Amino acid sequence: MALKEELDRIAFVEVYAPDRNWSAASRTMTFHKPLRVDQVRLLNGSVGHMTSGTPSDCVSLAVLGLLKEKPDLVVSGINAGLNMGEDITYSGTVAAAMQGARTGIPSVAVSFDTEADELEIPDYSKAARFAARLAALILEESSLPPGVLLNVNVPRMHHDRPIEVKVTRLGGLVYKNYLVQGKDPHGRNFYWITGEPRTHVPPEEEGTDIWAVTNGYISITPIHLDMTYQPLVEGLRGWEDKTWFT
């Protein structure tokens, strides 16, 4: 609600959101069954739309026909938890912004650090205020090229410290994942992918999104939909002359 209320100050806002948590959904799309969309009353009394689909589905539903006009901007979030480094490939929040960028709409994904104190109710107000200011800037300057979105990560902020921003690149994250195996009460095997808390690699690498958030800055990372590793294209060109089938 904090994001909706802040965006309402600068634009007409339509809300489309999944009816459940889709953490680590990435760009999952629903093709093999129909989707449902219900109007709901939000906490401030305004109307939103709740869908049975994924975050990416929400953008597609809105853009492909449920909105009367193509939106000027897609703002995805605010996600409860950071989406940094290689984690963005898992994120449903980032994926929704990718879907917006894919359809030619300037798009932003916003995530907020809610892990600092599990006993404290997260205050999204400053993250929402920043997201709205960023949205206004994008709309004013038309500053995003086609196929590019912005991934924003907001750390916990102290009231006595001014908000500072760093434009960053993606950092690296390492997980010590492992597989838990067991049997359920019916004797069937189950498998649970889990892991230990992530570690930053390297923590001192200035200029990454991880470095920025760790040091208390808001991170803005431009993300391109084209994931081609261009330096290797010419290096692999010789493979075209190999005999692959005989």
Secondary structure as GFF3:
##gff-version 3
##sequence-region A 1 246
A	DSSP	alpha_helix	2	7	.	.	.	ID=ss1
A	DSSP	beta_strand	16	18	.	.	.	ID=ss2
A	DSSP	beta_strand	37	41	.	.	.	ID=ss3
A	DSSP	beta_strand	47	51	.	.	.	ID=ss4
A	DSSP	alpha_helix	55	61	.	.	.	ID=ss5
A	DSSP	pi_helix	62	66	.	.	.	ID=ss6
A	DSSP	beta_strand	74	80	.	.	.	ID=ss7
A	DSSP	three_ten_helix	85	89	.	.	.	ID=ss8
A	DSSP	alpha_helix	92	102	.	.	.	ID=ss9
A	DSSP	beta_strand	107	112	.	.	.	ID=ss10
A	DSSP	alpha_helix	125	141	.	.	.	ID=ss11
A	DSSP	beta_strand	148	154	.	.	.	ID=ss12
A	DSSP	beta_strand	165	167	.	.	.	ID=ss13
A	DSSP	beta_strand	172	174	.	.	.	ID=ss14
A	DSSP	beta_strand	177	183	.	.	.	ID=ss15
A	DSSP	beta_strand	189	195	.	.	.	ID=ss16
A	DSSP	beta_strand	199	201	.	.	.	ID=ss17
A	DSSP	alpha_helix	209	214	.	.	.	ID=ss18
A	DSSP	beta_strand	218	224	.	.	.	ID=ss19
A	DSSP	alpha_helix	230	235	.	.	.	ID=ss20
A	DSSP	three_ten_helix	237	241	.	.	.	ID=ss21
###
